[in-house]
Every structure is written in C-alpha cells, then in structure tokens.
Amino acid sequence: MNEKRDFDQVAPSWDEEPRRVKLAGNVASSIIGAIHPDQTMDALDFGCGTGLVTLLLRPWVRSILGVDSSRGMLAVLERKVREREMTNVETVCRDLEKDERPAGRFHLIVSSMTLHHLPEPARLFNLFNDLLLPGGLIAVADLDTEDGNFHDDSTGVFHHGFDREKIMAHLLEIGFIDCGAQTADVIVKGTEAAAREYPVFLITARKPS
C-alpha cells in the first residue's frame, strides 16, 4: 500500500479505460460549472497524467501547465499536444515527494484523483497556496471515503478516499476562503447484480485577494 505505482508502465494504455475518460469529462465539466474559467486565467493541472482533464479545460483558459511525476504520462500528453497543434499547453515533470515544484504563479490550480496517491496530501494544499496568485482558485477532485475496495491494485494508494468536510476544514485553517463541495461523478464498479458506487467529490476554494 505504501509502494509507489509505476505510472510510466501504464501510461500508453491509460486512456483506453472508458470509466477513466468519463470521470475526466465529468470532473472537467464540474470545474467549469463551479469556477467559470476564462481567457484571462493561467491554470495548472497537478497530477495531470495523460491530460484527460487538462485538455478539456484548455479551451476555457489562457494557458494551462500539466504537472506530473511520471515522464511516461507526460509523453502521452505531449504527443496529443503536438498532434493537435495546441499552443497554450505546456508540461513539466515534478515530484512533490522530492520537494520539486513548478515555477510560476497561477489563477487556477486543479487536480483530479491525485490526493490518494500522496502520503501527505496537506503538503499539496500548502503548495497550491504558495503557487496561487491572490484571488486564485483551486478545484480538487478525489474519492469520498471508501472501504478500500475501489482499487483492484492498491500499489501506490495511501488513502482510501477522504472526508470532504475535513478537507474543507483544513483549507480554511491554512487561509483559503469560499470553500464548497459537490459530487462530480459516481463511479460504478462490479457486476450488475453486485454493483458498488464510489462518489467523487469536487472541492473548490479561493485564496484571499
């Protein structure tokens, strides 16, 4: 449970899972509906993977930087950017666990399904606070607390979901305001006779101006 997953290995086939693509679409739609991004915003997608959320947000912002610790995942995203001749998407490889951080300041920072892969998610929120411009926004999606059955392979999984109220309380403690939460998606796993539902929250908050 505390061993890091090799995302480089799974990167080439990452987008082949329909459930994963659907989740990214619903998370992106929820972010757009909650944040109302516009062409004045420079955004960062932390834990961007192959860019499923990144590229859905791209048309709504001035620029977006995809950040991930997996060079394999970023290579897939970079190929998409080249093939589609996109000019407002950049990538950078950074590992929070090695205290690596991207350069720059941002109006919007998003992250989807990354928290449960981090031993200390609180460090991520502190980083977001540092990287945000005054008045900037965050939008973070991840699993609600679950019983540990969501992942077929728990390698690299440090948390079985989160209590959204506790996350919002922590954000308020470190200085964020206007915290809110909604359900961005409900992932259904298992057979029709024994289906399990796993809600995914989207938490938004603002850094004071």
C-alpha positions in Angstrom: 0.0 0.0 0.0 2.9 2.4 0.6 4.9 1.5 -2.6 4.7 4.0 -5.4 3.0 2.8 -8.6 4.9 2.8 -11.9 2.7 5.1 -13.9 5.3 5.1 -16.7 4.4 1.5 -17.4 0.7 2.0 -17.7 0.8 5.3 -19.5 0.5 4.0 -23.1 -2.9 2.3 -22.3 -4.2 4.8 -19.7 -6.8 6.4 -21.9 -8.3 3.0 -23.0 -10.4 2.7 -19.9 -13.9 4.2 -20.6 -14.6 4.8 -17.0 -11.5 6.9 -16.6 -12.4 9.0 -19.7 -15.9 9.5 -18.4 -14.6 10.6 -15.0 -12.3 13.1 -16.5 -15.2 14.6 -18.5 -17.4 14.9 -15.5 -14.7 16.4 -13.4 -13.8 18.9 -16.1 -17.5 19.8 -16.5 -17.9 20.3 -12.8 -14.8 22.5 -12.6 -16.1 24.7 -15.5 -19.5 25.0 -13.9 -18.1 25.8 -10.5 -15.2 28.1 -11.4 -16.3 29.7 -14.7 -12.7 29.9 -16.0 -12.0 32.5 -18.7 -9.3 33.5 -21.1 -7.5 35.7 -18.5 -6.5 32.7 -16.5 -3.3 30.8 -16.4 -4.0 27.3 -15.0 -2.1 24.4 -13.6 -3.2 20.8 -13.6 -1.3 18.9 -10.8 -1.1 15.2 -11.4 -2.3 15.7 -14.9 -1.4 12.2 -16.2 -2.1 11.9 -19.9 -4.0 15.2 -19.8 -7.6 14.0 -19.9 -8.8 16.8 -17.7 -6.0 19.2 -18.9 -7.2 19.2 -22.5 -10.8 19.6 -21.6 -10.0 22.8 -19.6 -7.6 24.1 -22.2 -10.2 25.9 -24.4 -11.5 27.8 -21.4 -8.2 29.3 -20.1 -5.4 31.4 -21.5 -2.8 28.7 -20.7 -2.5 25.5 -18.8 0.5 23.7 -17.4 0.3 20.0 -16.9 2.5 18.8 -14.0 3.1 15.1 -13.2 5.9 13.0 -11.7 5.6 10.4 -14.5 7.5 11.2 -17.6 5.6 8.4 -19.4 2.3 10.0 -18.7 3.6 13.4 -19.8 4.9 11.9 -23.0 1.4 10.8 -23.9 0.1 14.3 -23.2 2.9 15.9 -25.1 2.1 13.8 -28.2 -1.6 14.9 -28.0 -0.5 18.5 -27.9 1.8 18.1 -30.9 -0.7 16.2 -33.0 -3.5 18.7 -32.3 -1.1 21.7 -32.7 -2.1 23.2 -29.4 -0.3 26.4 -28.4 -1.5 27.1 -24.9 -0.5 23.8 -23.2 2.9 23.1 -21.6 4.2 20.2 -19.4 6.7 19.8 -16.7 7.9 16.8 -14.7 7.9 17.5 -10.9 7.7 15.2 -7.9 6.2 16.7 -4.7 7.7 13.9 -2.6 11.2 15.2 -3.7 10.2 18.8 -2.9 10.1 19.6 -6.6 7.7 22.4 -7.5 6.8 24.1 -10.8 7.8 27.7 -11.4 5.3 30.5 -11.9 2.1 31.7 -10.3 -1.4 30.7 -11.3 -5.0 31.9 -11.3 -6.4 28.4 -11.2 -5.0 25.1 -9.9 -6.8 21.8 -10.5 -6.1 18.3 -9.5 -8.1 15.1 -10.2 -7.7 11.7 -8.5 -4.2 12.6 -7.2 -4.6 13.1 -3.5 -4.9 9.4 -2.6 -1.5 8.7 -4.2 0.2 11.2 -1.9 1.4 10.1 1.6 0.8 13.7 2.9 -1.9 15.5 0.9 -1.7 18.5 3.3 1.7 19.3 1.6 -0.2 19.7 -1.7 -2.6 22.2 -0.4 0.3 24.2 1.1 2.0 24.1 -2.3 -1.2 25.3 -4.0 -1.5 28.2 -1.6 2.1 29.2 -2.5 1.6 28.9 -6.2 -1.7 30.7 -6.4 -2.0 34.4 -7.3 -4.1 36.5 -4.9 -7.7 35.7 -5.5 -6.8 32.5 -7.3 -8.9 29.3 -7.2 -8.3 25.6 -6.6 -10.5 22.7 -7.7 -9.6 19.3 -6.3 -11.4 16.0 -7.1 -11.0 12.7 -5.4 -12.8 9.8 -3.9 -15.1 10.1 -0.9 -14.0 7.8 2.0 -14.4 4.2 0.9 -13.7 0.8 2.3 -10.6 0.0 0.3 -12.3 -2.0 -2.4 -12.1 0.7 -5.1 -8.7 -0.1 -6.4 -8.1 -3.6 -7.7 -4.4 -3.0 -7.2 -3.6 -0.9 -4.1 0.0 -0.2 -5.1 0.7 3.5 -4.6 -2.6 4.1 -2.8 -2.0 5.8 0.5 -5.6 6.8 1.3 -9.0 5.1 0.8 -10.7 8.3 -0.1 -11.3 11.4 2.0 -13.8 13.1 4.2 -14.7 16.2 2.2 -15.7 18.1 5.3 -12.3 17.5 6.8 -10.6 18.7 3.7 -12.6 21.9 3.6 -11.9 22.5 7.3 -8.1 22.1 6.6 -8.3 24.5 3.6 -10.0 27.1 5.9 -7.3 26.6 8.5 -4.5 27.4 6.1 -6.2 30.5 4.8 -8.5 29.6 1.9 -12.0 31.1 1.8 -15.2 30.3 -0.1 -14.8 26.6 0.2 -17.5 24.4 -1.4 -18.1 20.8 -2.3 -20.2 18.9 -4.8 -20.3 15.4 -6.3 -18.6 15.5 -9.6 -19.2 11.8 -10.6 -20.2 8.5 -9.2 -18.0 5.6 -10.4 -19.9 2.3 -10.6 -17.8 -0.9 -10.3 -18.7 -4.6 -10.1 -21.3 -6.7 -11.7 -24.9 -5.6 -12.3 -26.1 -7.8 -9.5 -23.4 -6.5 -7.1 -22.6 -3.0 -8.3 -20.8 -0.6 -5.9 -21.0 3.1 -6.2 -18.0 5.3 -5.4 -18.7 9.1 -5.3 -16.1 11.5 -6.4 -16.1 15.0 -4.8 -15.0 18.3 -6.3 -13.9 20.8 -3.7 -13.3 24.4 -4.7 -11.8 27.2 -2.7 -10.3 30.7 -3.1 -7.1 32.4 -1.9 -7.9 35.8 -0.5 -7.1 38.7 -2.7 
